[in-house]
Amino acid sequence: KNEVEQSPQNLTAQEGEFITINCSYSVGISALHWLQQHPGGGIVSLFMLSSGKKKHGRLIATINIQEKHSSLHITASHPRDSAVYICAVRSPRSNQFYFGTGTSLTVIP
Amino acid sequence: DAGVTQSPTHLIKTRGQQVTLRCSPKSGHDTVSWYQQALGQGPQFIFQYYEEEERQRGNFPDRFSGHQFPNYSSELNVNALLLGDSALYLCASSTTDVAGGFYYNEQFFGPGTRLTVL
């Protein structure tokens, strides 16, 4: 069983739609990261969370430590948001990442 | 600041060969972690280097080895390449700041090296 589970695996949305990607984890963490990976491979860190909620532009990330769950929301989605979104949690004792398998998002104009 | 850089960007090798991948961390970072990402999968942790020593290791065979230099840059070496080693290899850098035994510092990822083994 993977330490980090994401859903959905694939998501197709119309431009302008509100999008939610979910992440559940089963290990103790020091931080949870939401990462964006475009075709070609480069990974960009969107958020690092240890509690509560963060917002950058149209992106919002929340985490519930007690429930071991996080969500990434995209408001007013745009075709340029099309990418793979990966949830990763960091072990508090080793700094090692455990990654989800990613959610492939396609936003259609 | 150039961020985390990796070289080469793409590489093609044949089975049995050896490969060396390189990573330069973000300025001010002293810790380098390596990850393997197979097609359609999330990245898997290979190992982490700090102060020129391997500090943590994931579930990878000894064919995977590494090195960290005094300037904090790092190399990943893979010997006796197998077809299954074809993947995107990602390097991430961070600082090692431990408070109460817990790590808090964010990791920054490089663009990756795509290795194809034929």
Interface residues (C-beta under 8 A of the other chain):
Chain A: V4 S30 A31 H33 L35 G40 G41 G42 I43 V44 S45 M48 S50 I86 A88 R90 S91 P92 R93 S94 N95 Q96 F97 Y98 F99 G100 T101 G102
Chain B: T31 S33 Y35 Q37 G40 Q41 G42 P43 Q44 F45 Q48 Q56 G58 L88 L90 A92 S94 T96 G101 F102 Y103 Y104 N105 E106 Q107 F108 F109 G110 P111 G112 R114
